[in-house]
Amino acid sequence: MKTITDIGTLIVETPGTCGGRPRIVGSRITVQFIVTEIKAGVTPEEILEDKPHLTLGGIYAALAYYHANKESLDAEFAAYEEECRRLEAEYKAGKML
């Protein structure tokens, strides 16, 4: 008999790993990365081709997690992107070593 996987076990948040952001269990691939790829037009199968250590189940679990938590994750993603822009601007201005 084949084992059934509880999809709730496919996404994990671990303080100190990937900034505590939700990620596919057993990897450092964040939900944010998966969502960004999908929004850019990359298919789950193409993500799997590029990252064969993942599973389609993990990729789809990341998408389900995103859609179940869309409002709060969109806010987190926007804050992360803003922080990246700020740090890049500081670096370009010579304020960071």
C-alpha positions as CSV (number, residue, x, y, z in Angstrom):
1,M,0.0,0.0,0.0
2,K,1.3,3.4,-1.0
3,T,2.0,6.0,1.8
4,I,-0.1,9.1,1.8
5,T,1.7,12.4,2.4
6,D,0.0,15.1,4.6
7,I,0.6,18.3,2.6
8,G,0.9,20.2,5.8
9,T,4.3,18.5,6.2
10,L,5.7,19.9,3.0
11,I,6.2,23.5,4.0
12,V,8.3,24.5,7.1
13,E,9.4,27.8,8.8
14,T,12.7,27.5,10.7
15,P,14.2,30.4,12.5
16,G,17.7,31.0,11.2
17,T,17.1,29.2,7.9
18,C,16.2,31.4,4.9
19,G,15.4,34.2,7.4
20,G,12.6,32.1,8.9
21,R,10.6,32.5,5.7
22,P,8.4,29.5,4.7
23,R,10.2,27.0,2.5
24,I,9.8,23.6,1.0
25,V,10.8,21.0,3.6
26,G,14.3,19.5,3.0
27,S,15.4,22.4,0.9
28,R,16.3,26.1,1.0
29,I,13.7,26.9,-1.7
30,T,11.3,29.4,-0.3
31,V,7.6,29.9,-1.1
32,Q,8.6,33.4,-2.3
33,F,11.0,31.9,-4.8
34,I,8.4,29.5,-6.2
35,V,5.8,32.3,-6.4
36,T,8.2,34.6,-8.1
37,E,9.1,32.0,-10.7
38,I,5.4,31.2,-11.4
39,K,4.6,34.9,-11.8
40,A,7.5,35.1,-14.3
41,G,5.9,32.4,-16.4
42,V,8.0,29.4,-15.3
43,T,5.9,26.3,-15.0
44,P,6.1,23.9,-11.9
45,E,7.6,21.3,-14.3
46,E,10.3,23.8,-15.4
47,I,11.1,24.6,-11.8
48,L,11.5,20.8,-11.1
49,E,13.8,20.5,-14.2
50,D,16.0,23.2,-12.7
51,K,15.8,22.0,-9.2
52,P,15.4,18.2,-9.4
53,H,15.8,17.7,-5.6
54,L,12.3,19.2,-5.3
55,T,9.1,17.3,-5.9
56,L,6.0,18.5,-7.8
57,G,4.1,18.0,-4.6
58,G,6.5,20.4,-2.8
59,I,6.2,23.0,-5.5
60,Y,2.4,22.8,-5.5
61,A,2.3,22.8,-1.7
62,A,4.3,26.1,-1.8
63,L,1.7,27.5,-4.2
64,A,-1.2,26.3,-2.0
65,Y,0.5,27.8,1.1
66,Y,0.9,31.1,-0.7
67,H,-2.7,31.2,-1.8
68,A,-3.9,30.3,1.6
69,N,-1.9,33.1,3.1
70,K,-1.8,35.5,0.2
71,E,-2.5,38.8,2.0
72,S,0.2,38.4,4.7
73,L,2.8,36.9,2.3
74,D,2.3,39.6,-0.3
75,A,3.1,42.1,2.5
76,E,6.2,40.1,3.6
77,F,7.4,39.8,-0.1
78,A,6.9,43.6,-0.6
79,A,8.9,44.4,2.6
80,Y,11.7,42.0,1.5
81,E,11.9,43.5,-2.0
82,E,12.0,47.0,-0.5
83,E,14.8,46.0,1.9
84,C,16.7,44.5,-1.1
85,R,16.3,47.8,-3.0
86,R,17.4,49.8,0.0
87,L,20.5,47.7,0.5
88,E,21.4,47.8,-3.2
89,A,21.0,51.6,-3.2
90,E,23.3,51.9,-0.1
91,Y,25.8,49.6,-1.8
92,K,25.8,51.6,-5.0
93,A,26.2,54.8,-3.0
94,G,29.3,53.4,-1.3
95,K,27.7,53.3,2.1
96,M,28.3,49.6,2.5
97,L,31.6,47.8,2.4
